[in-house]
Amino acid sequence: MDIKSSLMLCESINFHDICDIYPIELKDYIRDDDKFNKLYLPYVISKDILTEEYKKYSVFEIIFANDEYMETLFNSLIVFCKTENIKIKTNNNGEPELYFNDNLKSLNKNNFDELADIILLSGGKEKYKAEKIPIFETAEGYECWKKYEEMKEKYSKKQDVSVANIINVAQSGGRSYITEDTIKHWSMWKLMNTYSSNINRDGYDKQYSQYLVTGKTDGIKEHWSELLKVK
């Protein structure tokens, strides 16, 4: 299962003969980003954000214990796997498993996290991370930390690059122009990868130009081909 090669070629990903994962195309995501962001919710849940009493359960089990989470999961799988033929069965241990179409293998608590990682990768999303608040000896120390966190959040929002700007750099910032008809079928991962490649290549070109003028190689740490490698 070569996930990133499939994403590079905008192809579906066969997930262990359980189901096929179809990354959301940009044209669909941009048309209704609120809808798709909600569909990613079952996959961003991580055990880090669970309280101690729930850490003994898998994320898959947590989802099945909540009707709202379950409904969102099924709605998302219909979209991401492009099928409504999804059946719930119970295994010998009384645990729920999901079967897609006529496939013999199931989606269950043991492989759900891997499927979630692939879906999040294709959509340029990440799991929620629990942030621990430091322990402070004084109230003044806590207030200073809180103000710093507020400033950091405000600054990070200013640094956010809009999807429109990312598309612009991906489309026009490379060695050749990429048409709208091509880009609109990309996944968010493909868009972000192309954007990063163009930024890295541009940075290398500037460093190389400086080298031609000064003869110094200090600014050139990697060849441009290394910067374009998929990570």
HELIX and SHEET records of a PDB file:
HELIX    1   1 ILE A    3  MET A    8  1                                   6    
HELIX    2   2 LEU A   26  ARG A   31  1                                   6    
HELIX    3   3 ASP A   33  LEU A   39  1                                   7    
HELIX    4   4 LEU A   41  VAL A   44  1                                   4    
HELIX    5   5 LYS A   47  ILE A   49  5                                   3    
HELIX    6   6 GLU A   52  TYR A   54  5                                   3    
HELIX    7   7 VAL A   59  PHE A   64  1                                   6    
HELIX    8   8 ASP A   67  PHE A   80  1                                  14    
HELIX    9   9 PHE A  112  SER A  122  1                                  11    
HELIX   10  10 ALA A  139  GLN A  159  1                                  21    
HELIX   11  11 VAL A  163  SER A  172  1                                  10    
HELIX   12  12 GLU A  180  ILE A  183  1                                   4    
HELIX   13  13 MET A  188  THR A  214  1                                  27    
HELIX   14  14 TRP A  224  LEU A  227  1                                   4    
SHEET    1   A 2 ILE A  13  PHE A  15  0                                        
SHEET    2   A 2 CYS A  19  ILE A  21 -1                                        
SHEET    1   B 2 ILE A  86  THR A  90  0                                        
SHEET    2   B 2 PRO A  96  PHE A 100 -1                                        
END                                                                             
